[in-house]
Amino acid sequence: MVTKTAFYYSTRKAFTMIELIFAIVIISIAVVSLPIMSKVTEKGIEEGILQEAIFAGSAELISVSSAYWDTNSMSDSALSHISRVIDVGASCENNTSSIRHRLRPGHISQPFHRRCVEDTSGSLATSSDSSYPDLNDAAHGLRDIFTDTDTELKGYKQTYKSVVSVSLNSSNSNVKDITVLVTNAAADTNITILRMQSANIGEIDYYKRRF
């Protein structure tokens, strides 16, 4: 005869020893793998931020290239309000009665197209000038790519910086070389170098352009 108390203990559910062992093993694996998973996640985030730093350097390069080629490109700003070709190497021709219509070979002899500046000296600005945002103004030393306000990146990001340099091309005096160097300042290593060239070709007044 089975008593009430004996029936209660015989039907009570509980973990077996094997189940407990399996549970302990699974929990142990999870605990051991957590640091590894955290490290992999942190590395993935850091690589993503590194790509953002490179993209930021690329955007800076494009922004720099949009500046005027040279301060002296705007010598005729009172006449046209657009940049003109500097007569570097005496490549412009005074082929009309008015010096304001000086052309370079290949220029279209129509209004609102590219023209050479009136100044025939062909001089280039050798330093920055506050009058116009020319390429000489764009060069700068080490500068943070991510600012201190990017608090969501703190704890992961390295100190990524950029350096912009502008120089006259060694083989063509009508071309300036623009270089953006992205660095990891903390590790003192270069991440990537981005390069672009800007030519002394002047502007077209697209708003008034005639086809």
Secondary structure, 3 states (H helix, E strand, C coil): CCCHHHHHHHHCCCCCHHHHHHHHHHHHHHHHHHHHHHHHHHHHHHHHHHHHHHHHHHHHHHHHHCCECCHHHHCCHHHHCCCCECCHHHCCECCCCCHHHCECCCCCCCCCCCCECCCCCCCCCCCCCCCCCEHHHHCEEEEECCCCCCHHHCCCCCCEEEEEEEEECCCCCCEEEEEEEEEECCCCEEEEEEEEEEECCCCCCHHHCCC
